[in-house]
Amino acid sequence: QVQLVESGGRLVQAGGSLRLSCAASGRMFGRYAMGWFRQAPGKDREFVAGIRRSDSVTYYADSVKGRFTISRDNAGNMMYLQMNSLKPEDTAVYYCAATLGTGWLIGGMDYWGKGTLVTVSS
């Protein structure tokens, strides 16, 4: 069992930066592939970024590539999302999720946090 708690969401101006954190409880954090997802008002939840369990190879949605950076600290059971050059369309609730599987399909994630709200004003 893994419990995930996101933090760091707040109101920020367009062009600004924000770092989200995801704290994981439970053992064997390093066995999980981790991902960030987001859900904007009235839209479906979507993949943002993912990081593999063993070699920390990263993957990004095209909409955030070059602006967001995902990272993890296995010793500290933490995952991060550094978000730069934020745009109003980045406004959403951001969720962290974990999977023992491969890939970052929403239906394939095993554990989810409750989310943290990021609001980007224009």
Backbone bond lengths (Angstrom), bond angles and torsions (degrees), N, CA, C in turn:
res aa  C-N    CA-C-N  psi(-1)  N-CA   C-N-CA  omega(-1)  CA-C   N-CA-C  phi
1 Q - - - 1.463 - - 1.528 108.43 -
2 V 1.310 115.91 135.57 1.464 122.35 178.01 1.518 108.25 -127.64
3 Q 1.310 116.38 132.30 1.463 120.79 173.47 1.519 108.58 -111.06
4 L 1.323 115.25 135.14 1.454 121.41 -174.97 1.522 109.38 -121.06
5 V 1.323 115.73 134.58 1.459 120.72 179.44 1.521 108.89 -131.93
6 E 1.329 115.62 118.39 1.461 121.07 179.02 1.529 110.41 -89.34
7 S 1.320 115.37 153.81 1.468 121.02 174.41 1.517 108.65 -154.00
8 G 1.329 115.02 164.59 1.453 120.37 174.60 1.507 115.33 108.39
9 G 1.304 117.58 -10.61 1.449 119.53 -179.98 1.525 112.03 -71.63
10 R 1.309 116.10 143.08 1.474 122.05 178.00 1.509 109.43 -168.70
11 L 1.320 116.00 -178.62 1.455 123.03 175.49 1.530 109.11 -81.59
12 V 1.321 115.65 131.60 1.459 120.90 179.72 1.525 108.54 -142.38
13 Q 1.316 116.51 150.67 1.460 120.35 178.57 1.523 111.04 -79.63
14 A 1.306 115.81 152.61 1.462 121.06 176.36 1.525 109.38 -56.43
15 G 1.333 114.60 138.15 1.452 120.63 -176.75 1.513 113.57 91.66
16 G 1.305 116.53 -11.91 1.455 121.20 -178.83 1.516 112.93 -82.75
17 S 1.329 114.09 -178.37 1.463 121.04 -178.00 1.523 110.22 -126.62
18 L 1.318 114.30 158.14 1.459 121.08 -179.72 1.516 107.31 -155.73
19 R 1.335 116.68 145.90 1.459 119.95 173.40 1.516 108.95 -120.58
20 L 1.306 114.24 123.28 1.463 121.01 174.95 1.521 109.20 -95.03
21 S 1.322 114.77 146.58 1.455 121.20 177.06 1.519 109.88 -122.02
22 C 1.306 115.50 149.98 1.462 122.11 174.90 1.515 107.24 -131.76
23 A 1.318 116.43 115.41 1.463 121.78 178.68 1.524 108.90 -98.43
24 A 1.324 116.11 130.01 1.461 121.49 -178.46 1.520 110.46 -112.27
25 S 1.316 115.42 134.33 1.456 119.59 173.43 1.521 108.56 -102.00
26 G 1.291 116.42 165.73 1.449 119.48 -179.15 1.522 111.07 96.04
27 R 1.308 113.91 163.83 1.458 119.44 -176.60 1.518 110.59 -89.50
28 M 1.273 114.98 167.50 1.462 123.13 172.68 1.516 112.39 63.38
29 F 1.332 116.15 38.02 1.464 120.52 177.06 1.522 110.50 -55.47
30 G 1.318 115.89 -37.01 1.455 120.26 -177.30 1.518 114.53 -65.21
31 R 1.316 117.89 -11.49 1.460 121.01 179.86 1.527 112.16 -83.99
32 Y 1.315 116.42 -10.67 1.457 120.59 -174.97 1.528 111.75 -100.09
33 A 1.311 115.68 134.82 1.463 120.41 163.10 1.529 106.53 -75.61
34 M 1.309 116.08 140.16 1.461 120.65 -174.34 1.518 110.67 -120.97
35 G 1.308 114.97 151.75 1.454 118.35 179.61 1.516 112.83 -148.72
36 W 1.306 114.59 157.83 1.463 122.63 170.86 1.529 108.34 -110.53
37 F 1.307 114.54 136.91 1.449 122.07 177.17 1.529 107.17 -130.64
38 R 1.330 116.38 164.56 1.460 119.03 176.98 1.523 110.54 -145.77
39 Q 1.313 113.70 154.86 1.460 119.31 177.73 1.517 108.31 -137.31
40 A 1.321 114.93 114.70 1.458 121.45 177.65 1.524 109.08 -85.54
41 P 1.316 117.37 157.94 1.469 120.48 -179.81 1.523 111.41 -55.74
42 G 1.310 115.99 127.62 1.450 121.13 177.09 1.513 115.08 76.73
43 K 1.335 117.24 7.06 1.465 120.41 -178.42 1.519 110.96 -122.40
44 D 1.312 115.14 164.91 1.465 120.21 177.00 1.526 110.88 -75.50
45 R 1.309 115.10 156.59 1.455 120.11 174.54 1.520 108.69 -67.13
46 E 1.327 117.14 141.32 1.456 120.89 -177.92 1.521 111.44 -136.40
47 F 1.317 114.64 153.39 1.458 122.27 176.90 1.523 109.56 -70.30
48 V 1.328 115.99 139.15 1.460 122.14 176.87 1.527 110.68 -113.87
49 A 1.326 116.41 -54.42 1.466 120.51 -176.44 1.522 109.32 -158.03
50 G 1.331 116.11 150.84 1.455 121.09 178.78 1.518 110.60 -139.67
51 I 1.327 115.17 154.02 1.464 120.70 179.46 1.515 108.58 -138.56
52 R 1.315 116.81 130.29 1.464 121.81 -176.33 1.510 111.46 -73.13
53 R 1.333 114.45 161.28 1.456 120.24 -172.88 1.515 111.79 -76.42
54 S 1.307 118.71 -41.06 1.463 120.20 -166.88 1.521 112.83 -93.74
55 D 1.299 116.48 -43.78 1.467 118.95 -173.45 1.517 112.64 -115.09
56 S 1.346 116.29 3.13 1.471 121.77 177.18 1.520 113.35 57.42
57 V 1.317 117.55 27.90 1.466 120.01 171.30 1.522 107.52 -65.18
58 T 1.328 115.72 141.21 1.459 120.30 -173.23 1.525 112.19 -114.69
59 Y 1.319 114.60 155.34 1.459 122.85 179.18 1.524 108.10 -137.18
60 Y 1.332 115.73 146.16 1.460 119.99 -177.41 1.526 111.40 -137.42
61 A 1.318 115.06 148.81 1.456 119.95 168.24 1.523 108.52 -68.53
62 D 1.309 116.12 148.05 1.471 119.67 -178.73 1.531 111.53 -57.65
63 S 1.313 116.54 -32.59 1.462 120.54 -175.26 1.519 113.11 -68.16
64 V 1.335 117.99 -18.71 1.464 120.56 -177.35 1.524 112.83 -118.72
65 K 1.316 116.63 -5.12 1.466 120.50 -177.02 1.526 110.03 -59.02
66 G 1.319 115.36 132.31 1.455 119.90 -179.14 1.516 114.17 89.00
67 R 1.329 116.95 -13.94 1.468 120.77 -179.60 1.533 112.00 -114.34
68 F 1.317 117.03 -33.65 1.467 122.11 -177.08 1.523 109.47 -109.14
69 T 1.331 115.59 148.15 1.459 121.67 176.41 1.518 109.46 -134.19
70 I 1.319 115.95 124.35 1.457 121.51 177.22 1.523 108.69 -98.46
71 S 1.328 115.92 143.47 1.464 120.37 177.47 1.522 109.03 -150.62
72 R 1.318 115.82 165.55 1.460 119.82 -179.85 1.521 109.99 -143.55
73 D 1.310 114.92 152.86 1.464 123.25 176.92 1.519 105.83 -126.22
74 N 1.309 116.44 95.64 1.462 119.84 -174.92 1.533 111.83 -65.63
75 A 1.319 116.65 -34.23 1.467 119.35 -179.86 1.528 111.28 -65.83
76 G 1.325 115.66 -33.46 1.457 120.09 -178.24 1.509 114.49 -99.34
77 N 1.349 116.90 4.07 1.471 121.45 -178.73 1.523 111.83 54.86
78 M 1.339 116.28 45.13 1.457 120.47 -177.70 1.521 110.84 -128.93
79 M 1.315 114.45 151.42 1.462 121.54 171.58 1.526 106.97 -133.72
80 Y 1.331 115.55 150.46 1.460 119.90 -175.60 1.521 110.23 -133.94
81 L 1.323 114.23 157.24 1.461 121.08 171.21 1.522 107.27 -135.67
82 Q 1.315 115.55 107.01 1.459 120.83 175.30 1.516 107.65 -87.09
83 M 1.328 115.75 122.77 1.462 121.00 -176.29 1.524 108.63 -118.38
84 N 1.305 115.57 118.48 1.469 121.67 179.18 1.524 109.89 -116.75
85 S 1.319 115.59 163.95 1.474 121.71 178.17 1.522 110.89 49.29
86 L 1.308 115.72 48.77 1.461 120.55 -175.73 1.521 111.65 -64.61
87 K 1.328 114.50 146.01 1.457 122.60 -179.14 1.528 109.04 -121.65
88 P 1.318 117.43 156.21 1.476 118.82 177.22 1.522 112.90 -55.19
89 E 1.320 117.25 -32.24 1.468 120.08 179.79 1.524 113.12 -72.07
90 D 1.324 117.78 -6.15 1.463 121.00 173.24 1.529 111.78 -82.75
91 T 1.314 116.78 -6.03 1.460 120.85 178.92 1.523 110.43 -60.66
92 A 1.322 116.35 123.80 1.469 121.26 -176.90 1.519 108.95 -177.30
93 V 1.315 114.99 168.61 1.458 120.79 164.44 1.521 107.03 -86.04
94 Y 1.310 116.04 127.42 1.458 122.06 -178.17 1.527 109.54 -102.93
95 Y 1.330 115.10 130.86 1.451 122.05 -177.90 1.524 110.25 -118.59
96 C 1.317 116.38 141.68 1.456 118.58 167.75 1.528 108.24 -101.69
97 A 1.301 115.17 152.10 1.448 121.16 -176.40 1.516 110.01 -148.28
98 A 1.332 115.24 155.95 1.455 121.50 -176.97 1.514 110.05 -132.34
99 T 1.334 115.45 147.14 1.453 120.01 177.47 1.514 110.42 -144.71
100 L 1.319 115.54 143.67 1.467 121.09 171.00 1.514 110.54 -84.69
101 G 1.327 116.02 -10.97 1.446 120.44 179.85 1.514 112.11 -86.57
102 T 1.320 114.47 -159.34 1.461 120.64 178.36 1.525 108.33 -118.89
103 G 1.286 115.48 153.85 1.454 119.77 179.77 1.511 112.24 83.65
104 W 1.313 115.57 173.06 1.467 120.14 -176.14 1.523 111.10 -130.15
105 L 1.316 116.54 42.25 1.451 119.40 171.08 1.524 109.09 -69.45
106 I 1.324 116.39 137.71 1.454 119.84 -176.45 1.524 110.60 -57.10
107 G 1.309 116.12 -41.90 1.461 119.57 -179.19 1.511 114.02 -70.46
108 G 1.335 116.95 -13.09 1.453 120.47 -177.91 1.512 114.62 -97.20
109 M 1.325 116.72 -3.13 1.463 119.13 -179.79 1.525 108.72 -79.79
110 D 1.324 115.45 139.36 1.459 120.50 -174.27 1.528 113.07 -89.53
111 Y 1.317 116.62 -33.32 1.467 120.62 -176.50 1.522 109.30 -136.78
112 W 1.336 114.76 145.70 1.460 121.77 -179.27 1.520 110.26 -132.26
113 G 1.323 115.20 146.39 1.452 119.58 167.78 1.522 109.60 -85.19
114 K 1.324 115.95 -179.71 1.459 120.86 -177.60 1.520 112.68 -90.65
115 G 1.315 117.35 -10.14 1.452 120.78 174.24 1.514 114.37 98.26
116 T 1.333 114.24 157.32 1.461 121.47 175.17 1.532 107.34 -137.94
117 L 1.330 116.54 136.77 1.455 121.33 -172.38 1.526 111.39 -87.46
118 V 1.319 114.22 127.84 1.469 121.58 173.49 1.527 107.37 -114.13
119 T 1.317 115.84 124.75 1.450 120.96 177.90 1.517 108.31 -121.77
120 V 1.329 116.04 123.40 1.456 121.47 -179.29 1.522 107.88 -111.05
121 S 1.306 116.44 117.37 1.460 120.88 -178.94 1.524 110.43 -92.83
122 S 1.326 115.03 147.56 1.471 119.73 -177.86 1.518 111.21 -90.11
